[in-house]
Amino acid sequence: MNPEVLTSDLEVFPNPSPARDYIIEIRCPEFTSVCPKTGHPDFGTITFQYTPAETCVELKSLKLYLQGYRNKGIFYEAVVNKILDDFVKACSPKKARVTGDFSARGGITSHITVDYVG
């Protein structure tokens, strides 16, 4: 099974303080996807840091969006970049950073960071 992960699954709500720059950090420690080469599960923590503009991302929709990757075959680098692209498309932040910290496999860990500045 390889479900489509849709940007439209991410819901937003109005920023309660749009005149002030502040940082929201969201940690998602139970991220799972599938290695497209081996078919084995990949586990990691996805962290979002963003300065909202007019809207903020709604957390339940973010959780469900990330769960959509559970059975998707995708490399670490691709998934972190796709998550950032979808996040930016959904809530148009002033700036954003998405980091993927992936668990060790064969004694090697990966830490992928991607940035957006609007």
N, C-alpha and C positions, 0 to 999 in steps of 0.2 A: 504494500500500500504506500502510495506516495502523494499525500494530500497537498493540494495547493494552499499556499500561505498567502492570504490576501491583505494588502494594505488597508482595505476598507474595514477589516476586522478591528482595527485600532480606533477606539472612540476617544473623544476629547471633551473637555468642559472649559468654560471661560476662566481665564487666569484671574484670580481674585485681586491681584496687585500688578496690573500690567505696566504701571508707571515706574515700578521698581525692578531693578535687576537683582535676581536671586538665583541660587542654584538648587535644583532638585536632584537628589541622588536616589536611584532605585537599584536594589540588588536582587537578582533572581538566581539563587544558588542551586536550582534544580533543573537547569537547562539540559536537554538531551536532543541529540540528532544522531545521524548514522554516517559512518565513514563510507564514502562512495567506492572506495577501493577495496576495503575488506568486508564491508557489510556489518562490522561490529558497532555497537553503540558508543557514542562519544558523550562524555559528561563534562559539564563546566558551569561556571558562574558568569552570567551576563550582567554587567553593571552599566547603567545609564547615568550620565551627569549632563544636565541641560539647564539652560537659562530660557525659560518660556517667554514667548512674545504674547500673543493674544489668547492662546489656549494651552492647556496642560493635558497630558495623556491620562486616561482613566485606567486604573490599575487592574481591574478585573479583565478588561479587554486586552491589556498587555499580556497578562498571564495566559489567557486563551490563545492569543497570537503566538506566543513563544511555544506553547504546547503543540502547535501545528507543525513544528519542526521535528517532533518526536520520531517519526518514521521517515523523515526526508533525508536522502543521501546528499550530503553537501560538505565540502571542505571547510575547515575553521575560518580561513581567510574570506571565503565567499559568504559564509553565513553572517559574520560580523558586519561586513560591508552591506549586505542586503538588509539586515536589521536596521542599521543606521539609515539607509535610503528610505525604507518604509516608515520609520519613525519621523524623519524630517518631512516626508510627504504628508503624513497624518496631522502633525501639530505645528509645523513651521516654526521651530524654536529660533531664538537669536543665535545660539550656538549649542552644540551637542557633542558629546563623546560617548561612544559605546566601546566597552572593553569586554573581551571574552577571555576568561581564565579557564583553560581546559585541563582536566585531570591527566595525570601521567599515564602514558601508554608506552610500554617498552622502555621505561625509565626516562622518557622525554616529556616535558610539559610545554604547552604553547600559551602565549599571552599576546593577544591581538588587540590593538587599539586603533580606532578610526575616529576622525574628527570632522565636524562640520561647522563652518562659520557662515552665517547668513548675511 
